Amino acid sequence: MLRRCRQYNDDDMDAIADERLRALIKGVVAGSRTPEVVNAFRILYEDYLPLRVSGDFIFGRVDSVITNAVRSGKAAGGARGEDQQQQRRRRRPVKPLTKVQVEAELTYVSVPSLGA
C-alpha cells in the first residue's frame, strides 16, 4: 500500500482538480515517504484492526481519486491538444499556509502529547 503511494508523482497529484483534496493527498504521499510516519503507521496498522480497515479504505479512495484524475486529465488535455505543462499552468496552485496555521502546526509538533 505504501509502496504504491510512493509511486505517485507531482504530475499525477496535480491532475486532481479540487485543491483541498489535492493538498490532502499530497500530504498522504509525503507521509508515505517519511520513515518515522511509515514506522508509526506500521505499528498501528499491525496492532489495531479498526485502523487497518480504515487505512485500507482510505488508501483505496486515494488511489481511485488519483487514477481517475490522471485519466480524465489525459482525456481532457488530449481533446484540447494541451500538453502536461499547459494543463499544470491552467490549474490553481494550493494556497500557502497562513502565519496562524504555521504557528498552530509548530505548537502541535512541539507538544510531546500531541505530536512526535
N, C-alpha and C positions, 0 to 999 in steps of 0.2 A: 504494500500500500504506500509506504513512504518512498520507496524507490520510484514508483510511478509518479508520485507527487513531485519528486526532484527532477523529473524529466520535462516538466512544463517549462517553457521559456517565456521571455517577456512578450514576444510576438503572440504566443498563444493566449496569455493573460490579457494583453491589450485588445484582443478581439471581443472581450466582454464589454457590452455597451453600458451597463449600469455601473456607474463609477463607484458606488459604495460596495457593491458585490465584488467588483474588480479589486478594490483595496483589501477587502476581507480575504479574498482568495490569494492575493499576493502575500498577505501575512501568513496564511496557512503554508504556502510554499516556502516562504523564508524560514518558518519554524521547522519545516521538514529538512532544512539544510543546516540546522543548528544542532550540534551534538548534544548539548545539555537538554534541549527540548525533546530530542529524539529519545534520550535515555529516560527522561521523566515519563514520556508517553509510553515507552516500552513497559516500564514498571506498572503504570496504571492500567495499561491495556491487558497485561497478563493477570493482574490481581483482581480487577473489578469487572464483572460481567456486564453491568449496565453501561459502563464506559466503552467496553468493547463493542457492544451493539450500537451505541451512539456513534462511535468512531467509524464503524463500517458504514453507517447510514450517511454521515457527513462526507466521508470520502467518496461514496457513490454519487452524492449530489454535486460535489466539487468537480469530479471527473466528468459528469454529464454536462454541467454548465460550460466547462472549458471546451469539451468536444463539440457541443452544439454551436458555441460562439465561433470556434475556428471554422466549422463547416459553413455556417451562414455568412461569415466574413469573407471566406473564399468565394462563395457563390455570389454574394453581393458585389464584391470587388471585381470579380471576373466579368460580371454583367456590365459594370460601369467602365471596365477597362483600367481599373486602378491597380497599382502595384502595392505591396505591403507598406512602403514608406508613405504613400499618399493616404492610405487608409489610416495609419497611425496619426498623421497630421490632422486628419478630419476629426478624430476622437478628442474629447475633452480630457485633459490630464487630471489626475487625482489631486484634490486640493491639499496643500500642505497643512500640517497641524498648527493650531494657534498656540500662542505662548502659554495659555491656561492649560491646554491639553498636554503640552510637553511637560509642564510642571507637575501635573497630575500623574503622568506616566513615571516621572522621576521619583515622585513620592511613593508610588506603588512599588517600584523596584527596590527602593531603599529601605522599606519597612519589612523586616525578616518574615513576619507572619503573613504578609500579603504577597510578597514577590519571591525572589530567589532565595 
